[in-house]
Amino acid sequence: MRAGHARHAGHLSSLGGPVSPSRSALRPLGPDEIRITGGFWGERQELNASTILGHCESWMERIGWIANFDHAADGSIVGRHAGIEFVDSEIYKLLEAMAWELGRRSDAALERRYQALVARVAAAQEDDGYLHTSFGRHGQPARYTNLEWGHELYCFGHLIQAAVARLRTGHDDRLVGVARRLADHVYREFGPHGRDAVCGHPEIEPALAEFARATGEPRYLELARLFVERRGRGMLRTTIQHGHEYFLDDMPVREASVLRGHAVRALYLASGALDVAVETGDAQLASAVRRQWANTVHRRTYITGGMGSHHQDEAFGDDYELPPDRAYSETCAGIGSVMLSWRLLLETGESRYADLIERTLLNNVLASPREDGRAFYYANTLHQRTAGTAPDDDALSQRAESSMRAPWFEVSCCPTNVARTLASVGLYFATATADAVQLHQYGDYEVRTELEAGTLGVRVASGYPFEGRVAVTVDEAPDAEVGLALRVPGWAAGAASVRVNDEAPLPVPGSLPASGRASTALVRRRFAAGDRITLELPMAARITTPDPRVDAVRGTVAIERGPLVLAMESTDLPGGRSVNGLSVDIAAGIETTPSGARVRLGRGLPPVGEEWPYGAPASATAGRAGTRAQVDEVDLIPYFHWANRGPSTMRVWLPVDAR
């Protein structure tokens, strides 16, 4: 275990974020230590608070998911259950989002809604602590008879995580009591003297580990460890369509070399495994998770940070199997990736994990909500070939593949996951050690935390992710030398600079041109109030080429600007032309625009014919070359913003004009 911070688990005065290890290289900050104050992320948190939370709550009220708890409590649930077996989890994710939002700022109306929802959930809890609306009552399937698909423990995990959010924001309330009784029940049923089994969908593992940290109860950690160690023995029943790999039940966690199977399941399990490894000092298990992360990022991750290339099974594909037009890249998998990368960042202190968090948040997770917060993507394609149709904002949708964002899905795990992530997103921005503060993400926020030498308070201001200047002002500092570390993203390697006040720029260690590796600029000194540290990042649009082993995009390029992946959308082409037949003339250069880039179009692809679509190399068929596009230039927009202006075609990877 790496040396670093240590904190006593279960001590409410030591609040924390979604993850608060008892020992780690970096210490996470709690909602009393860090606060987003405005800007890009402030706007999104405000949208979440004002619209997304209420949108989720109203939809789940309208279609009966919340009422399931009322019917379970009064004994009338049989024959009246609304939704699929795991819809309980969506109410729990909403409660977690509400808890983080209430921890961010006081809101009497939201507090009343939260308390009323908790009361309805609590009323359905049975005497022995069990709490699920789909199982266990007369006329329903018996408890734990369908561990493969019933999602009972999965739902329990989300309730427990909501209770962790409440504890971490300073409240040991009714929801926490419900979670304790439920966790105690699960320990009795599945602990050392109980059932030797696991849930088909991992989630309870990180929840139990975090609940142990938040309450100081070691049994919860022991149960999390048991669930992690039991995985991989082929205990879950398979089908023709779903084998052991789908459930991550094909090999022990510590033996796997890469994440595989169902992407969300894999990421949640890896998160729980790392939590267990950190708390138990299991270096081998921690090393296995780091290895899986590295191999997955290097071979199975989209340029947006999205994970999962198979619509079938919502699964990872093979190495370098990353087709843009069939990308699944589920929003929940992006959130799972952030969860895992954050844990690895805390454990190791290595900035490469913060780099992936930035990429995934800005380009995968933020692509899900529509700009008005009332519709969402479940899957996130990188190439939309047909314009699709605008959904009815008042109608329930099936699980949508990326055509247009939908207001709600029959399986609606993503909107509530977005809600809890946005409510707590600022808690992923900075950390501390005994003598320094580390800034990992940029925007407008304040940090005030206690170091060994005293209080360090700073304000971060930036037009990020569209502007590259990050200004950090010291408001309060101890009378001693302390450190302030700023992440230099891998895409800025060799071109970033750091300056303190009006002094000469400082060297940025590890920023080698074209290295692509994130580095850290550490400023150590005896700071004074008013000191200003400025990080300058290059924001010119740049060309990115894929690894040639990614067959699906060989011969194409992507355009990035700062941390943002850009996309070509047909909305920006005259007459609503499709993006499918276009190419770009990279030799003509790229113009950086305030929020994206402008590229010159090439001659395009050959015209569509009626004959056999295969033939001799292009050099022998020059007469078939396409004609120059009707417009010479087109603006590219941030990928996360696409499909906010009506139905369109879109692509991230652009064919290069070779003629």
N, C-alpha and C positions, 0 to 999 in steps of 0.2 A: 504494500500500500504506500502510495506516495505521501510524503510529509505535507502537511498543510494545515488548514483550519480544523478545529474540533469544536463541536458544540453538544450540549446535553440535550438529548432527544426528549421531547415532551414538555419543554419549558416554554410556556406561552409568552414570556417576555422576549424570548428569542423567536420572533415570528419568522417568516420565510415565504418563499414562493411555492410553486407546485412541487418542487424537489428541494429537500433540505437535508443532505447527508450529514451524519454525525462526524464524519471526517472526510476531507477531500482537499485537493490542491487549491481550489477556490471556494469561497463562501458566497452562497447566493444571498441576495438582498431581499428583505421583506417589503411589503407595501408601505411600511412606515419609514423606509429608507430610500425609496426611489419612486418617482412620480413623473409620468408623461405630462407635459405642460401645454402642448399644442402641436402645430405643424402637421406633417403627413400622418403620423401615427395618432396624434391627438384627434384628427378628423375621423379616423376609423374607429377609435374607441368611442367617440361621441355618437357615431352612426350605430354602433353596437348597442350603446346604452339607450338611445332614443328610439331605435327602430327594430334592430334584429332580435333583442330579447323579447319584446312585445310580439313581434311577428311569430316567433317560435311558440310562445305561450298561447297565443290566440289560435294558431292552427291546431295545436295539440288539444286544446279545449274543444274546439269546433268538431274534430273528428273522433273525440271520445277517448283519446289516450290517457288524459288526466283522470277522466271519470272512471277509468278502470279501477283506480284505487278506492273510489267511493263505493263501487259495486262490490269490490273485494271485501271492504270493511263491513258492509251491511248484508253480505251473504248472497247477493243477487248477481254475481259475476258470471256464473255458468250460462252459456248461450248468449252473453252480452259483451264478451271481451272484444274490444276494438283493436285492430292492428295485429301485426306479427308478434311472435313470442317475446321479442326483446325490446318492445317499445317502452317498457319501464325505464330503460337506460337513457332514453331521450329526455325524460323528465328529470332524471338525475343530473345529466349534463347541463340542463337549463338551470337547475339549482346551483351547480358549481359556478356557472357563469354569473348568476345573481350574487353568489357569495363573494366572488372576486370583485365584481362591480361595487358592491357595498363596502368592500375593503378599500377600494380606490377612492370613494367619496361617499359622504352621507346622503341618503335619499329616502325620506320617510315613506313615500308612496311605494317605492321598490321594496323597502323593508316589509311593508304590510303584505305585498304580493308574495314575497319570499316566505314569510311566516305562515300565510294561509296555505300555500302549496305544501310546505313541510307538514302542516297539520293533517292534510289529506293523505299524504304518503304514510305518516306515522300511524294513522288510524287503521291502515291495512296490515300492519305488522302483527304476526301471530305471537302467541305467548312464549314460544321457544326462540323467538328472534327471527325466524324465517320470514322473508318478505318478497313475494313475487305474485303478480296478478294472473299468471298463466298456468300455474301448477299447484297441486297439493290440496285443493278443495274437492269435496264430493262432486263428481261429474267432470273433473279435470284430470289430466294425466298426473300420475303420482310424482312427487318430488324426485328429481335427479334420475329420472328414467330415460332421459334423452340428453345426455351430457354432450353429445356431438352437436346438436342443433338447438337445444333448448335455451342456451345462453343464460342460464340462471346465475352462475358464478360471474359471468361477464357483467350482467346487470348489477350484481352486488358490488363489483369493483367500481363501477361508476358512482354508485351511492356513496361508497367509502371515500372516493376522491372528492366528492362534493363536501363531505364532512371534513376532510383535510383542508379544503379551501376555507371553511368556516373557522377551523382552529387556527390556521395561519393568519387569519385576519382578526384574531383576538376574541373569538366567541366559542365557548363550550356550551352549546345550546341543545335544543331538542333534536335536531338532525344528527348531531354528534352522538347523542344517546342512542338514537335508532341505529346508527352505524356500529356502535360498540356492541349492542345486543346481537346485531346481525353477524359481525365478525366473530363474536364468541360462539354463535351457532355454527358457523362454518368451521371453526376450529374443532368443535366437538364432532362434527360430521366427517371432516376430512383431515384432521390432525394425525399425530403419530399413532393413535389408537382407533382411527376411523377408517373411512373408505380409502382405498388405494386407487385414486382416480384423478383426472384432470378435466378441465372444461374445454370444449371444442374451440372456443374463442378466448385466447389469452387476454387478460385485462386485470383480473383480480391480483395477479402477481405484483405489478408495480403499486397497485392500490394498497395492498396489505403491507408492503414494505414501507410505504410512506406513512401509513396509519401508525405503524410501529414507531417511526421516527417522531410523529406528532404527539403520540400519547405516552410513549415510553413503555409500551407493553411488548415484551419480547416474544410472546406467543404468536403475535401477528407476523413478525419477521420469520419465525420458525416455519409457519405455515406457508409463507411466500417461498421460502427455500424448498420446502417439500414439493410444492407445485412445479417449481423450476426443475428440480432433479427428477421428478417422475416423467417429465415430458420426454418423448423419444423412445418409448418402449412399445409402441404400437398398440396401446390400450383402447384407442377410440375406434369405433366401427367405421369401416370405409364403405364406399359405394363404387360403382363403375366410373362415375364422374369425379369422385373425390377420394383420393388415396391418402396415405399417411402423411405425405409431404404437405398436402393442403392444410392439415391441422398442425404442422410442425411436430408431428409425432413419429417421424421416421428415423430420427437419431437424436441422441442427447445434445442439449444446447452446447455443452463445452466441446463437442466433437465437430460441430459444423464449421465450415470455412467461409460460408457466404449466406446471406439471407435468401430464403426461398419460400415457395408456397404462397399462400394468401398474404398479401403485402402488409395489411394492417395487423393481422395476427402476428406476423413475424416481427414487426417493429415494436408492438406492445410487449411481446415476450422478451425480446432483447433488452428492452428498458427495464423490465422487472428483474431479469437475470443480472444486469449490471447493478441495480439497487441491492440485490442480495449479495453480490460479490463485494461491493464496497462495505456493506455493514458487517459482513462476516470475515473480511480479510482474505477472500478467496482469489488469489492472484491469477490462478489458472483460468477461472471462469471470467474474470475481467478481461484477461488477454484474449480469450475466445471472442468476446463481444467486440472488442476493438478490431480484431481481425475480420470479423463478419462485416462490420461497418466499412472498413477500408475496401474490401473486395467488392462490396455492393456499390459503393460510390464510384469506384473505378470502372465497373463493368456493367452495372444494371440500373443506372440512374440517368434520367433525362436532364437536358441542359437547364430545365426549369427547377430542378431538384425533385421533380415528380418521380415516384417509384411505383412500379407495377405496369407491365406491358401487355398483360393478358386480360381481355374482358372475361374470358372463361376462367372462372375461379378467382377473379380479381387478384391475379397472382403475378409474381415476378416471372419474367421469361428467363431464357438461358443467357449466358454472358454475351453482351453486345447485341442482344435482341431488343432493339429499341425503335420500333416503327412509329414515326410521328403521327400518322393518320389512324393508327390503332392504339395509340397510347391510352391506357386506362388512367394512370396517375391519379388515383382517387384522392379527393381532398383529405379524407381521414388518414390516408397513408402519408400525405405531406405533414400532417400534424403529428403523426407517429414518428416521422423522421426528426422533426424538431424536438420531440420529447427525448428521443434517444441521443441526438447530438448534444443537447443541453446537459444530459447526465455525463456524457463523455467529456465535455468541456470542463465541468466541475471536477471530475475525477482527475483529469490530466493537466488542465490548464493550457492545452494546446489550441491555438487560434484557428486551426483548420476546421474544427467543429463549429465554431462561430461563423465561419465562412459559409458552411452548408446551411446553417440556420438562416442566415441572411438570404441566400439564394432561394431557399424553399419558401420562406415566408412571403417574400416579395413577388415571386414568380409562379408559385403553385397554390399556396393557401389563399392569397389575395385574389387569385383568378376566380375563386368560387363565388363570393357574393356579388350580386349586381350592385351598381353604384348607388342605388336607392335602398339597399339592404333588404329587399323583399323577394328576392329570387336567388337561386344558388346553382352552381355546377356540382354534380356528384363526381363525374369523371372530367378530366381536363386534357382534351386532345391537343396536339401540336399542329394539326393540319385538318381543317374543316373543308371537305371537298364540295359539299352542297350547302346551300344557304340555310336550310332548315326552316322551321316555322316558329313563330312567337307563341309561347304557351299561354293558355288562359290563366291569368293571375288569380282566378278564383277557383281553379280546379286542381284536384290532386293528380300528380303525375306518377307514372311508373318510374323506376330507377332510370334516370336519364343518362344516355350517352350524349356526348357534347354536341348539341345542336343549338339550343338556347337555354339559358338558366330557367329553372322552374321554381315556383313558389314553395312547393312541398312535395315530398315523395312518399310512396307507400313504405319504402325503407328510407327513412330520413335521418340518417346518422350524421350527415355532413353539416347541416345548418346549426345544430346545437353544438357540434364540435368547433365550428368557426366561432360561435358565440363565446364559449368558455376560453378559447385561445385569445381572442381579441380582448376580452376582459382582463386577462392576465399577461398580455404580451410584453408590457414594460418590465416585468420581472425577469425577462430573458436578456435585458440590455446591458447589465453591469454586474460585477462581482467585487469581492474584496478579499484581501489577505490581511495578515497582522499589520503590515506596514505599507499597503498600497491599495488603490482602487483600479479596476480594469474595466474599460469601456469596450463593449463588444459590438453593439449596434448603435446606429446613429439616427438622430432626429432631434426633437426638442424635449428635454427632460432634466430633472434635478436629482442629484444624489447627495445624501447626507448620512454618513455612517461613522461609527466609532472604530478607530484603529488603536493599536496599543499606545501610540503617542498622544492620542486625542482625536477630536472630531475633524473630519475632512468633508467639506461641503462644496460641490461644484454644480455649475449650470452648463448644460450642453445645448447649443443652438445650431441648427443647420437646416438648409433647404433640401437635405437628403430625402429621397434618393435621386432627385433631379439636379441638385447642385453638389459640388464636391468639397466645399469648405465646411469644416466642422470646427466651431469655436467653443472652447471650454474655458469658462471663467471660474476662478476660485473665489468662493464666498467666505469660506472659513477654513482655517488650516491650523494644525498643531505647531507648537514652537519646536519643531524637530524635522529632520529630513524624512520625507515620505515619498512614495512613488505614485505616479499616474500613468497607466499603460493604455495605449490606444491601438486597437487592431488596425492593421493595414491589410486590406483585402488582397487575395491572391491576384485578382485582375488588375490591381494597381502596383504590382511588384515592379520595382525599379523606377517608379515615376511619382512616388508620394514624397511629401516633405512635411516636417514638423518644426514649428517655431514657437519659442516662448517669448512673449512680449515682443520687443523689437530686436531681439538677439538674432544672431546668425542661425540658419536652419540646422537642426540636429540630424545626425545620421540615422537612418532607419535600418537597423540590423536585419539581415536576411532578405531584404527586398532586392532580389537579383532579377534583372530583366528577363522576361519570358519564363521565369521559373514557375509562375502560377501558384506559388505557395504563399499562404497567408503568413504575416509576420506581426511582430508587436513592437511599437515604438514606446519605450519606457523613459519617462522623464522623472528623475529623482532629484529632489532639492528641498530646501526649506522654503515652502511656498508662503506667500503673503496674500491676504485678501486683495482681490483686484488683478492678480496675475492672470494672464490669458495665454492659453496653449492653443495653437491653431494647426489643424491637420488639413493639408491640401491634397485632394485626390483627383486624378485625371478623369475627366468626364467626357472626353471625345469618344464618339462612336467607334467601335472596333469590330473587325471581322474575326469570327470564330469558326474554325474548321473542325469537323468531327474526326474521331479516330477512324481510320480506314476500315477497321473491323466492324464498325456499325454499318452493315451493308445497306440498310434502308435509307441512309442519308449520304452515302458516298457520292461525291461530286457536287455537294451543296455547301452553302455557308449559312451561318446565323450571324445576325448583327446584334451586338450588345452595347449598351451605354451605361457606364458605371455598373451598378449591381443589377440593372434591369435587362432582361431578355426582351428583344423587340419582335414585332410580328407585322407582316403585311396583311392588311384586311381589305376586302373588296370595296368596302365603304369609301375608301380613299382613291378608288379608281373610277374614272368617268363611266357613266352608264351602268354602274354596278357590275362591271366585268369581273369574271372569276379570276382568282389568283392562280389557278391550276396551270394555265398555259404560259405563264410568264417566267422570265429569267432575269437576272441582274447582271449588269456590266460592272464588275468590281474594279476593273482597270480604270474606270472613269472616276473612282474615288467615292467617298462617303461624306456627306455633309451632316454635321451634328445640329440638331434642332433643340429647342428648349426642353422637350420631353421625350425626344426620340431621335430619329435620323431620317435623312433623305437619300435615296439611292437612285441611280440611273438604271432604267430598264434596258435589258438586252434585246436581241432579236426575237426572243421567245422560242418556244418549242415548235417543231414542225407542225403544219396544219393537220387536222384530223382527216384521215382518209378512210376508204371503205375496203382496203385490202389488208393482206396479212401484215400485222404490226411489227414484224421482225425482218431484219435484212442485213446488208453489208455495213461495215463501219461508216460513220458519218463522212469521213474524208472521201469515200467513194460515191457518196450520194449528195454532193453539195447542192444539187438542184432542189433538194427537199427542205432546205433550211427555212426556218420561219421568217416572217417579215417583222420589221421593227414595230414595236408596240405603238399604239396611237398616242400615247403620252411618253415622254422621255424620262420623267421622274415620278417617284411616288414616296410619300411620307410613311415611315414605319412608326408604329405606336408601341407603348409598353404592352407586353403580352397580357398582363393582368387586366388590362382595360378592354380587351376585345369583346365584341358582341354586346356592347352597351349602346349601340346606335341602330339596332334592328338586325334582322337576319343578314348573314354575310358568309362569304368564304374567307378562309384565313390560313396562313402558313408561317411557321417559324423558320424552317430550313428552306433556303431559297436556291433553286438551280442556278448555277453559274453559266453565263453566256460564254461559250468557248469559241465562237466564230468571230 
